[in-house]
Amino acid sequence: MIHRLPATLRTTTTTRWLVSLVMLVLLSTLSGCYDQVPSHYGSRSGYPSTSLNGTRILGEMFEEAGHHVRSWYYLSPSLDNADVIVWFPDDFEAPTYEVEEWLNYWLIEGDPELPPRVLIVVGRDYDAAPGYWKRMQGNAPAGLKNEYSRRLSEAQSEAVGNRPTSLSHDSTENWFKLDDSKAKKTVRSLTGPWANGVDESKTDIVRHTRMNPLGRKSDYKTLLADGAGDVLVSEIEMADDYRYYDYYTPSSGRVIMVENGSWLLNARLVNHEHRKIAGKLVDSIGDPRREVVFLESHEGGPMIREEDPSSQPPTGLQMFRVWPIGAVLTQIAALGIVFSLMCWPIFGIPRTWLKDTTSEFSNHIVALGRLLSTSRNRGHAIHLLRLYRQSLRREHTPATEISPNAGILPTPSSDPPASE
């Protein structure tokens, strides 16, 4: 019989490499490489996955628990094989009705003989970058204190600028309602099943926009709450009214709603107590091996597609949409346009350039002159010119008029060439 280790023990190896990763980020920052700290939100794959607001570490916790993890970007048939969807929407608004409806049907259409499908939705209203730069102030070298302060101000301004002043769509049909009227605060105490074994004094969970489950308390299960009993993590099961086929009885799906990522994002999982709670989230989806998909989307939610995108590699103009190849190709294209504008257009009156030809005798004279100049011996060059002129006179003089001494010229020894 195989006994499954608790999540807090399974994350030991995660802790080791996570500490190494954090130290690498700190060292690169202290050495002046502060531009190397990205803050893209909610990505598990690609370059943004290493961001302070990324989800790569959480994904690796699922992998260490024995699950198969991948990323996807659409609501499409590819998700039919998924057992669990983890969604960190980069959108402060509630999901649209179309997205919610698609996910609801996905939840209940699982195999009744398998454990229920699980949807994990994490609210957007948190940014880890300001907290990171604030903690770094105490470790900043003397020469970088001003730079760190500037980075903190930029991160705070960006976090405030990204957050809307009000929500135009604050509620789903069946899951939750968002409340952005409350002030931002840090949770000081924790209650609920997931609070067991967690040292709440060492946590740093932040609340701003509240994610309140819809319905009565009996309609949902509270998994984690603050000291006042306000819900931080809750779970609901899909209602029977989504069983729209009389001849088909779908399995019940589960929706786990997490208020925000202040204890799940990359930078926040450095905290050991946060990793304990994240381990409980990993345990909640059931025994391995389950197919876990991280759904990555931006404002407006993921696109709904009837078919999966082609698996063929992008060609032609499609390459410009692939990061980072697209950025490189864009720069190359810009340089090509500049080069074309510089070389090809004719400005002013067109002129016909004379082409060199081997029949042009003056070209031979110029070439001989350049050849003689390389010897840097002026006297020798004059001697050759005199010899050439003498040969020309002999060619045009009849043989009977040539005197016996006409071809005698001073030798180079009798008229030594003067150095230039």
Buried (B, 14 or more C-beta within 10 A) or exposed (E): EEEEEEBBEBBEEBBEEBEEBBEEBBEBBBEEEBEEBBBBBBBBBBEBBBBBBBBBBBBBBBBBBEBBBBBBBBBBEBBEEBBBBBBBBBBBBBBBEEBBBBBBBBBBBBEEEEBBBBBBBBBBBBBBBBBBBEBBEEEBEEEBEEEBEEBBEBBBEBBEEEBEEEBEEBBBEBBBBBBBEEEEEEBEEBBBEBBEEBEBEEBBBBBBBBBBBBEEEEEBBBBBBBEEEBBBBBBBBBEEEBBEEEEEEBBBBBBBBBBBBBBBBBBBBBBBBBBBBBBBBBBBBBEEEBBBBBBBBEEEBBEEEEEEEEEEEBEEEEEBEEEEEBEEBEEEEEEEEEEEEEEEEEEEEEEEEEEEEEEEEEEEEEEBEEEBEEEEBBBBBBBBEEEEEBEEEEEEEEEEEEEEEEEEEEEEEEEEBEEE
